[in-house]
Amino acid sequence: MSSRPLLKYPHGRGMHRLYGQGRPGDKASYLEAPLHRPLPTNPGPVEPPDGGWGWAVVLAGFIIFACTWGIVRSLGVFFIPWREQFPDATAGEIALVQSILAGMTTLAAPVASALGRRFGFRPTIMAGGVVAAAGFSLSWFATRLIHLYITIGFIAGLGSSLCLINVSTSVGRYFTTKRLRANSFITLGSGIGSLGFPPLCQFLLDEYGTIGASVILGGIVLNMTAFGALVRPILLVTDIKPDQDIRRMSPSVSKESFLTDDQDEDSEKVFQPKRFFPTVYCSLLKDTSFSLYLVSLGLSSSFYLISEIYLPPRAKRLGVDDYHAAFLLSIIGITLIAGRVLVALLSKWENLPLNSVDQYATAATLLGLTMLFMPLATSYGSMATYSVMFGLFTGAIIPMMLTATADLVDSDSLPAAFGVTGFLQGVTGLVGPPVSGALRDATGNYDATFLFGGACATLGGLVPFLLHMRVFAKRRARFGMETPSSDDVTEKGIRETYDNEIIRKPSI
């Protein structure tokens, strides 16, 4: 044994053999360390790592998005078997199962974000996976269609929302400069799931029937609980108020629990609400930048299902056969995946001229213009071209929307921000298709529906650019002149002003 002075360690987790002395296996080699060697210091709250374990969180998000939206978009395969199981139900009543599931996934976002903020994101995601699996499995006992409304619709929808909203929030907390790339990867899961789950569901129906297929889907959904365990809690410097002592945040949590892998249970307690949760919503709605962003999001979200609903019947009306009309939706699905991959690749470029809000606004505007030109598409080739453009821009918008939401608020308000945006998308997604359907009935053609969706998307894309006018108004007031001087109106100056006064941090 070395004669150097030794520091005794207590028994417990986190011992490092690095500081040991003597023979391997000697008890002292695990409990003693020389005093002259520096001991590990705890850095306390950290900046978003922009990688590292964050990519494990991205993997969890990919699986959750694949399971959630893949199954939502695959329940159409159950339509005919459910009609045979419930012969007295109308087509609209059966379709309501899928509508309730999709609606609950987004409309329950405020509840999901509140629970994640209160109990921690990882426990809420894991609990959500159990709830969603229970919803599908309980459909085993369904003897009436209303039982499917409750089990697959409300219960599974609530569980899916708990997982979806909180994993999106967690990814936003782990990334800043690579946030757009991370969001592109997790939303890619919904595209992959939309391609993989329909044939899987058809196979399960052929082999096990509606009851067996639903129970097996419950087992698949339970994987969200396992992958939810990857969402390790993280304490960010923005979670701590300047005048707030870390140790006063929770009496049972010590500084050492913030970054140690062995005490994640204690770390879950760290991110607790510093403000009563409804006040967070009020503060968000009072923020001019975020309020304008919500207006933009509400307008652009109303068009999401219009093409998927009305593109095939419009093609059939123009003489396209059933197979080729349905293939237009497949083109949208494939190019939607390509759009998200393209966004992930573009996010690697440094010094992009547009920040996250402008990127979202540009994509929404281009998508709206694409829909406005849809009435000119009268041949199958032109409709296929429209499907390609629609899929690319739609695939790009979702990760850009998640990134812009995270950039507009601080980490303390991030759960509430995703709750508000998710709820808003759910409401507009329910309102848009009926309104466009009423336009179809009133005009007698499908072109009015696409013009309505295109106008909403274009207007929604232009709204965020009002933020630039707000910036210039502030600059005029500050400089006491009608327009800023030529020295101030530079690309760098405008970019820095925008980033400082509109978003919390650049996304690229």
C-alpha positions as CSV (number, residue, x, y, z in Angstrom):
1,M,0.0,0.0,0.0
2,S,1.3,3.4,-0.9
3,S,2.4,5.7,2.0
4,R,0.7,8.7,0.5
5,P,-2.1,10.2,2.6
6,L,-5.5,8.8,1.6
7,L,-9.0,10.1,1.6
8,K,-11.6,7.7,2.8
9,Y,-14.7,7.3,0.6
10,P,-18.0,6.1,2.0
11,H,-19.6,2.9,0.6
12,G,-22.1,3.6,-2.1
13,R,-22.6,4.1,-5.8
14,G,-20.3,6.2,-8.0
15,M,-17.0,4.8,-6.7
16,H,-14.2,5.1,-9.2
17,R,-11.4,2.5,-9.5
18,L,-9.4,5.3,-11.1
19,Y,-8.4,6.6,-7.6
20,G,-7.6,3.2,-6.2
21,Q,-4.3,2.1,-4.8
22,G,-2.8,-1.3,-4.0
23,R,-3.6,-4.6,-5.6
24,P,-6.7,-5.2,-7.8
25,G,-9.5,-6.6,-5.6
26,D,-8.0,-5.0,-2.5
27,K,-10.9,-3.4,-0.5
28,A,-8.8,-0.2,-0.1
29,S,-8.5,0.1,-3.9
30,Y,-12.2,1.0,-4.0
31,L,-12.4,3.2,-0.9
32,E,-9.3,5.2,-0.8
33,A,-7.8,7.9,-3.1
34,P,-4.7,10.0,-2.9
35,L,-5.4,13.6,-1.7
36,H,-3.2,15.2,-4.3
37,R,-5.4,13.9,-7.2
38,P,-8.3,16.3,-8.0
39,L,-11.7,14.8,-7.2
40,P,-14.5,15.1,-9.7
41,T,-16.4,18.4,-9.4
42,N,-20.1,18.7,-10.1
43,P,-20.7,21.4,-12.7
44,G,-24.3,21.9,-11.6
45,P,-27.0,22.8,-14.2
46,V,-25.8,22.4,-17.8
47,E,-26.4,23.9,-21.2
48,P,-28.3,21.6,-23.7
49,P,-25.7,19.0,-24.7
50,D,-26.7,19.1,-28.4
51,G,-25.8,15.4,-28.8
52,G,-24.5,12.7,-26.5
53,W,-27.4,11.1,-24.7
54,G,-29.7,13.4,-26.6
55,W,-29.5,11.0,-29.6
56,A,-30.9,8.2,-27.3
57,V,-33.8,10.5,-26.6
58,V,-34.2,11.1,-30.3
59,L,-34.4,7.3,-30.8
60,A,-37.2,7.2,-28.2
61,G,-39.0,10.0,-30.0
62,F,-38.7,8.1,-33.4
63,I,-40.3,5.0,-32.0
64,I,-43.0,6.9,-30.2
65,F,-43.9,8.9,-33.4
66,A,-43.9,5.7,-35.4
67,C,-46.2,3.9,-33.0
68,T,-48.5,6.8,-32.5
69,W,-49.1,8.2,-35.9
70,G,-48.4,4.9,-37.7
71,I,-51.4,3.3,-35.9
72,V,-53.6,6.4,-36.2
73,R,-53.2,6.4,-40.0
74,S,-53.6,2.6,-40.2
75,L,-56.9,2.1,-38.5
76,G,-58.6,2.5,-41.9
77,V,-57.6,-1.1,-42.4
78,F,-60.0,-2.0,-39.6
79,F,-63.0,-0.2,-41.3
80,I,-64.5,-3.2,-43.1
81,P,-63.9,-5.8,-40.3
82,W,-65.5,-3.4,-37.8
83,R,-68.5,-3.0,-40.1
84,E,-68.9,-6.7,-40.1
85,Q,-68.5,-6.9,-36.4
86,F,-71.0,-4.0,-35.8
87,P,-73.5,-4.3,-38.8
88,D,-75.9,-1.8,-37.3
89,A,-73.3,1.0,-37.2
90,T,-73.1,3.5,-40.0
91,A,-69.9,4.3,-41.9
92,G,-69.6,7.6,-40.1
93,E,-70.0,6.0,-36.7
94,I,-67.2,3.5,-37.4
95,A,-64.9,6.2,-38.8
96,L,-65.4,8.1,-35.5
97,V,-63.1,5.6,-33.8
98,Q,-60.1,6.8,-35.8
99,S,-61.2,10.4,-35.5
100,I,-61.4,10.2,-31.7
101,L,-58.0,8.6,-31.5
102,A,-56.4,11.3,-33.7
103,G,-58.2,14.0,-31.9
104,M,-57.3,12.9,-28.4
105,T,-53.7,12.6,-29.4
106,T,-53.5,16.4,-30.0
107,L,-56.4,17.8,-28.0
108,A,-55.1,16.2,-24.8
109,A,-51.7,18.0,-25.2
110,P,-52.3,20.6,-22.4
111,V,-53.1,17.8,-20.0
112,A,-50.0,15.8,-21.1
113,S,-47.7,18.8,-20.8
114,A,-49.1,19.6,-17.3
115,L,-48.5,16.1,-16.1
116,G,-45.0,16.0,-17.6
117,R,-44.1,19.2,-16.0
118,R,-45.4,18.1,-12.6
119,F,-44.2,14.5,-12.5
120,G,-41.3,14.5,-14.9
121,F,-41.1,13.7,-18.6
122,R,-39.8,10.2,-18.3
123,P,-42.4,8.9,-15.8
124,T,-45.2,10.5,-17.8
125,I,-44.0,8.9,-21.1
126,M,-43.7,5.5,-19.5
127,A,-47.1,5.8,-18.0
128,G,-48.5,7.0,-21.3
129,G,-47.2,3.8,-23.0
130,V,-49.0,1.7,-20.4
131,V,-52.3,3.7,-20.8
132,A,-52.1,3.4,-24.6
133,A,-51.4,-0.3,-24.5
134,A,-54.3,-0.8,-22.0
135,G,-56.6,1.1,-24.3
136,F,-56.0,-1.2,-27.3
137,S,-56.0,-4.4,-25.1
138,L,-59.3,-3.5,-23.4
139,S,-60.9,-3.5,-26.8
140,W,-60.9,-7.3,-26.4
141,F,-64.1,-6.9,-24.3
142,A,-65.8,-4.5,-26.8
143,T,-69.4,-5.7,-27.6
144,R,-70.7,-2.3,-28.8
145,L,-69.1,0.4,-30.9
146,I,-69.1,2.9,-28.0
147,H,-66.7,0.6,-26.2
148,L,-64.2,1.2,-29.0
149,Y,-64.8,4.9,-28.6
150,I,-63.7,4.6,-25.0
151,T,-60.9,2.1,-25.3
152,I,-59.1,2.8,-28.6
153,G,-60.4,6.4,-28.9
154,F,-60.2,8.1,-25.5
155,I,-57.9,5.8,-23.5
156,A,-55.3,5.0,-26.2
157,G,-55.5,8.5,-27.5
158,L,-54.7,10.0,-24.0
159,G,-51.8,7.6,-23.6
160,S,-50.4,8.5,-27.0
161,S,-50.6,12.2,-26.2
162,L,-48.8,11.7,-22.9
163,C,-45.9,10.1,-24.9
164,L,-45.9,12.3,-27.9
165,I,-46.0,15.7,-26.2
166,N,-43.4,14.9,-23.5
167,V,-40.9,13.3,-25.8
168,S,-41.1,16.3,-28.1
169,T,-40.5,18.6,-25.1
170,S,-37.5,16.4,-24.0
171,V,-35.9,16.6,-27.4
172,G,-36.3,20.4,-27.3
173,R,-34.5,20.5,-24.0
174,Y,-31.5,18.3,-25.2
175,F,-30.8,20.3,-28.4
176,T,-30.3,23.9,-29.5
177,T,-28.1,24.2,-32.6
178,K,-29.0,20.7,-33.8
179,R,-32.6,21.0,-32.8
180,L,-34.0,21.0,-36.3
181,R,-32.0,17.9,-37.2
182,A,-33.2,16.1,-34.1
183,N,-36.8,17.0,-34.8
184,S,-36.5,15.8,-38.4
185,F,-35.4,12.4,-37.1
186,I,-38.2,12.0,-34.6
187,T,-40.9,13.1,-37.0
188,L,-39.4,10.8,-39.6
189,G,-40.9,8.0,-37.4
190,S,-44.4,9.0,-38.3
191,G,-43.7,8.6,-42.0
192,I,-42.0,5.2,-41.5
193,G,-44.9,4.1,-39.3
194,S,-47.4,5.2,-41.8
195,L,-45.7,2.9,-44.4
196,G,-45.1,0.0,-42.1
197,F,-48.2,-0.3,-40.0
198,P,-50.9,-0.7,-42.7
199,P,-49.6,-4.0,-44.1
200,L,-48.8,-5.2,-40.5
201,C,-52.4,-4.4,-39.4
202,Q,-53.8,-6.2,-42.4
203,F,-51.6,-9.3,-41.6
204,L,-52.8,-9.3,-38.0
205,L,-56.4,-9.0,-39.1
206,D,-56.0,-11.9,-41.5
207,E,-54.4,-14.1,-38.9
208,Y,-56.1,-13.1,-35.6
209,G,-59.2,-11.0,-36.4
210,T,-60.1,-7.6,-35.0
211,I,-59.9,-8.6,-31.4
212,G,-56.5,-10.4,-31.6
213,A,-55.1,-7.7,-33.8
214,S,-56.1,-5.0,-31.3
215,V,-54.5,-6.8,-28.4
216,I,-51.2,-7.3,-30.4
217,L,-51.2,-3.7,-31.3
218,G,-51.5,-3.0,-27.6
219,G,-48.3,-5.1,-27.1
220,I,-46.5,-3.2,-29.8
221,V,-47.6,0.2,-28.3
222,L,-46.2,-0.9,-24.9
223,N,-42.7,-0.5,-26.4
224,M,-43.2,3.2,-26.0
225,T,-42.9,2.6,-22.2
226,A,-39.5,0.8,-22.7
227,F,-38.1,3.5,-25.0
228,G,-39.5,6.1,-22.7
229,A,-37.0,5.0,-20.1
230,L,-34.3,6.4,-22.4
231,V,-35.6,10.0,-21.8
232,R,-33.1,10.8,-19.0
233,P,-34.0,13.9,-17.1
234,I,-31.7,16.9,-17.5
235,L,-31.4,20.1,-15.5
236,L,-30.6,23.2,-17.7
237,V,-29.2,26.5,-16.6
238,T,-32.3,28.2,-17.8
239,D,-34.4,26.1,-15.3
240,I,-32.7,28.1,-12.5
241,K,-33.8,31.6,-11.7
242,P,-30.9,34.0,-11.1
243,D,-31.9,34.6,-7.5
244,Q,-32.8,31.0,-6.9
245,D,-30.5,28.7,-4.9
246,I,-30.3,25.2,-6.4
247,R,-30.6,23.5,-3.1
248,R,-33.9,25.3,-2.3
249,M,-35.6,23.8,-5.4
250,S,-36.4,20.6,-3.6
251,P,-35.3,19.7,0.0
252,S,-34.7,16.1,-0.9
253,V,-32.4,16.8,-3.9
254,S,-28.7,17.6,-3.6
255,K,-26.5,19.3,-6.1
256,E,-24.8,16.0,-6.9
257,S,-28.1,14.6,-8.1
258,F,-28.3,16.9,-11.1
259,L,-25.8,15.2,-13.4
260,T,-25.1,11.8,-11.9
261,D,-26.4,8.8,-13.9
262,D,-26.9,6.9,-10.7
263,Q,-29.5,9.2,-9.2
264,D,-32.0,9.8,-12.0
265,E,-34.9,9.2,-9.6
266,D,-33.9,12.3,-7.6
267,S,-33.2,14.3,-10.8
268,E,-36.8,13.7,-11.8
269,K,-37.8,15.9,-8.9
270,V,-35.7,18.8,-10.0
271,F,-37.8,20.0,-12.9
272,Q,-40.9,21.1,-10.9
273,P,-43.1,24.0,-11.8
274,K,-41.7,27.3,-10.6
275,R,-45.0,29.0,-11.5
276,F,-48.6,27.9,-11.2
277,F,-49.2,26.1,-14.5
278,P,-52.1,28.3,-15.8
279,T,-50.0,31.4,-15.3
280,V,-47.5,29.9,-17.7
281,Y,-50.2,29.7,-20.4
282,C,-51.2,33.3,-19.6
283,S,-47.6,34.5,-20.0
284,L,-47.3,32.7,-23.3
285,L,-50.4,34.2,-24.7
286,K,-49.3,37.7,-23.6
287,D,-46.1,37.3,-25.6
288,T,-46.5,39.0,-29.0
289,S,-44.1,36.8,-30.9
290,F,-45.7,33.6,-29.6
291,S,-49.2,34.9,-30.2
292,L,-48.5,35.7,-33.8
293,Y,-46.9,32.3,-34.2
294,L,-50.1,30.7,-32.9
295,V,-52.2,32.6,-35.4
296,S,-49.9,31.3,-38.1
297,L,-50.0,27.8,-36.9
298,G,-53.8,27.8,-36.5
299,L,-54.3,29.0,-40.1
300,S,-51.7,26.6,-41.7
301,S,-52.9,23.5,-39.6
302,S,-56.4,23.7,-41.1
303,F,-55.2,22.2,-44.5
304,Y,-53.3,19.1,-43.3
305,L,-56.0,16.6,-44.1
306,I,-57.6,18.3,-47.1
307,S,-55.4,16.7,-49.8
308,E,-55.5,13.3,-48.2
309,I,-59.3,13.4,-48.0
310,Y,-60.2,15.1,-51.4
311,L,-57.3,14.3,-53.7
312,P,-58.4,10.7,-54.6
313,P,-62.1,11.6,-55.3
314,R,-61.1,14.6,-57.4
315,A,-58.8,12.4,-59.4
316,K,-61.6,9.9,-60.0
317,R,-63.9,12.7,-61.1
318,L,-61.3,13.6,-63.8
319,G,-61.3,10.0,-65.1
320,V,-58.5,8.4,-63.1
321,D,-59.0,4.8,-62.1
322,D,-59.2,3.7,-58.4
323,Y,-55.7,2.2,-58.3
324,H,-53.9,5.3,-59.7
325,A,-56.1,7.7,-57.6
326,A,-55.1,5.8,-54.4
327,F,-51.4,5.8,-55.5
328,L,-51.4,9.6,-55.3
329,L,-51.6,9.2,-51.5
330,S,-48.7,6.8,-51.6
331,I,-46.7,9.4,-53.4
332,I,-47.5,11.9,-50.7
333,G,-46.4,9.4,-48.0
334,I,-43.1,8.6,-49.7
335,T,-42.2,12.3,-50.4
336,L,-43.3,13.2,-46.9
337,I,-40.4,11.0,-45.6
338,A,-38.1,12.5,-48.2
339,G,-39.0,16.0,-47.0
340,R,-38.0,15.2,-43.4
341,V,-34.8,13.6,-44.5
342,L,-34.0,16.7,-46.7
343,V,-34.6,19.0,-43.7
344,A,-32.3,16.9,-41.6
345,L,-29.6,17.2,-44.3
346,L,-30.1,20.9,-44.7
347,S,-29.8,21.5,-41.0
348,K,-26.1,20.5,-41.3
349,W,-25.4,23.6,-43.2
350,E,-24.0,26.4,-41.1
351,N,-25.1,30.1,-41.3
352,L,-28.4,29.5,-43.0
353,P,-29.9,32.9,-43.8
354,L,-33.2,32.0,-42.1
355,N,-33.8,31.1,-38.5
356,S,-36.4,28.6,-37.3
357,V,-39.5,30.8,-37.4
358,D,-38.6,32.1,-40.9
359,Q,-37.9,28.5,-42.1
360,Y,-41.4,27.4,-40.9
361,A,-43.1,30.5,-42.4
362,T,-41.3,29.9,-45.8
363,A,-42.3,26.3,-45.9
364,A,-45.9,27.1,-45.0
365,T,-46.1,29.8,-47.7
366,L,-44.7,27.5,-50.4
367,L,-47.1,24.8,-49.4
368,G,-50.0,27.2,-49.6
369,L,-49.0,28.4,-53.0
370,T,-48.7,24.8,-54.2
371,M,-52.3,24.1,-53.1
372,L,-53.5,27.3,-54.8
373,F,-52.3,26.0,-58.1
374,M,-54.0,22.6,-57.6
375,P,-57.1,23.5,-59.7
376,L,-54.7,23.8,-62.7
377,A,-53.7,20.1,-62.3
378,T,-56.1,18.3,-64.7
379,S,-53.9,15.4,-65.9
380,Y,-52.5,12.5,-63.9
381,G,-48.9,13.7,-64.3
382,S,-49.7,17.2,-63.0
383,M,-51.6,15.7,-60.0
384,A,-48.7,13.4,-59.3
385,T,-46.4,16.5,-59.4
386,Y,-48.7,18.2,-56.9
387,S,-48.5,15.1,-54.6
388,V,-44.7,15.3,-54.7
389,M,-44.6,19.0,-53.8
390,F,-47.3,18.6,-51.2
391,G,-45.5,15.7,-49.5
392,L,-42.1,17.5,-49.5
393,F,-43.4,20.7,-48.0
394,T,-45.6,18.9,-45.5
395,G,-42.7,16.7,-44.4
396,A,-40.6,19.8,-43.9
397,I,-43.2,21.8,-41.9
398,I,-43.6,19.5,-38.9
399,P,-40.0,19.4,-37.7
400,M,-39.7,23.1,-38.5
401,M,-42.8,23.8,-36.4
402,L,-41.4,21.8,-33.4
403,T,-38.1,23.7,-33.7
404,A,-39.7,27.1,-33.9
405,T,-41.9,26.4,-30.9
406,A,-38.9,25.5,-28.8
407,D,-37.0,28.5,-30.0
408,L,-39.7,31.0,-29.2
409,V,-39.9,30.1,-25.4
410,D,-37.6,29.3,-22.6
411,S,-37.2,25.9,-21.1
412,D,-39.5,26.6,-18.2
413,S,-42.4,27.4,-20.7
414,L,-41.6,24.7,-23.2
415,P,-44.1,22.0,-21.9
416,A,-46.9,24.6,-21.9
417,A,-45.9,25.8,-25.4
418,F,-46.1,22.3,-26.8
419,G,-49.4,21.8,-25.0
420,V,-50.9,25.0,-26.6
421,T,-49.7,24.2,-30.1
422,G,-50.8,20.6,-29.9
423,F,-54.3,21.6,-28.7
424,L,-54.5,24.2,-31.4
425,Q,-53.5,21.8,-34.1
426,G,-56.2,19.4,-32.9
427,V,-58.9,22.0,-33.0
428,T,-58.0,23.3,-36.4
429,G,-57.6,19.8,-37.7
430,L,-61.1,19.0,-36.7
431,V,-62.6,22.2,-38.1
432,G,-60.8,22.3,-41.4
433,P,-62.1,19.2,-43.1
434,P,-65.8,19.9,-42.4
435,V,-65.5,23.5,-43.6
436,S,-63.8,22.4,-46.8
437,G,-66.5,19.7,-47.2
438,A,-69.2,22.3,-46.9
439,L,-67.4,24.3,-49.6
440,R,-67.4,21.2,-51.8
441,D,-71.1,20.8,-51.3
442,A,-71.9,24.5,-51.9
443,T,-69.8,24.8,-55.1
444,G,-70.2,21.3,-56.5
445,N,-66.5,20.8,-57.2
446,Y,-63.3,20.0,-55.2
447,D,-61.3,23.0,-56.4
448,A,-62.8,25.2,-53.8
449,T,-61.5,23.0,-51.0
450,F,-57.9,23.2,-52.3
451,L,-58.3,27.0,-52.8
452,F,-59.5,27.3,-49.2
453,G,-56.6,25.2,-47.8
454,G,-54.1,27.0,-49.9
455,A,-55.3,30.5,-48.9
456,C,-55.2,29.5,-45.2
457,A,-51.7,28.0,-45.5
458,T,-50.4,31.0,-47.4
459,L,-51.8,33.5,-45.0
460,G,-50.5,31.4,-42.1
461,G,-47.0,31.5,-43.7
462,L,-47.1,35.2,-44.1
463,V,-48.1,36.1,-40.5
464,P,-44.7,35.3,-38.9
465,F,-43.1,37.9,-41.2
466,L,-45.0,40.6,-39.3
467,L,-42.5,39.9,-36.6
468,H,-39.9,41.6,-38.8
469,M,-42.1,44.7,-38.9
470,R,-42.2,44.7,-35.1
471,V,-38.4,44.5,-35.0
472,F,-38.0,47.5,-37.3
473,A,-40.6,49.5,-35.3
474,K,-38.6,48.9,-32.2
475,R,-35.4,49.9,-34.0
476,R,-37.0,53.1,-35.3
477,A,-38.1,54.0,-31.8
478,R,-34.7,53.3,-30.4
479,F,-32.8,55.3,-33.0
480,G,-35.4,58.1,-33.1
481,M,-35.7,58.1,-36.9
482,E,-38.2,56.9,-39.4
483,T,-35.9,54.2,-40.8
484,P,-32.7,52.7,-39.4
485,S,-29.4,54.1,-40.6
486,S,-27.5,52.3,-43.3
487,D,-24.9,51.2,-40.8
488,D,-27.6,49.3,-38.8
489,V,-29.4,47.8,-41.8
490,T,-26.9,45.1,-42.5
491,E,-27.6,41.4,-42.8
492,K,-25.7,40.7,-39.6
493,G,-27.5,43.5,-37.7
494,I,-30.9,42.4,-38.8
495,R,-30.2,38.8,-38.0
496,E,-28.9,39.6,-34.6
497,T,-31.8,41.9,-33.8
498,Y,-34.3,39.3,-34.9
499,D,-32.6,36.5,-32.9
500,N,-32.5,38.7,-29.8
501,E,-36.0,40.1,-29.9
502,I,-38.0,37.3,-31.5
503,I,-36.5,34.0,-30.6
504,R,-34.6,32.7,-27.6
505,K,-31.8,31.1,-29.6
506,P,-31.0,30.3,-33.2
507,S,-32.0,26.8,-34.3
508,I,-29.1,26.4,-36.8
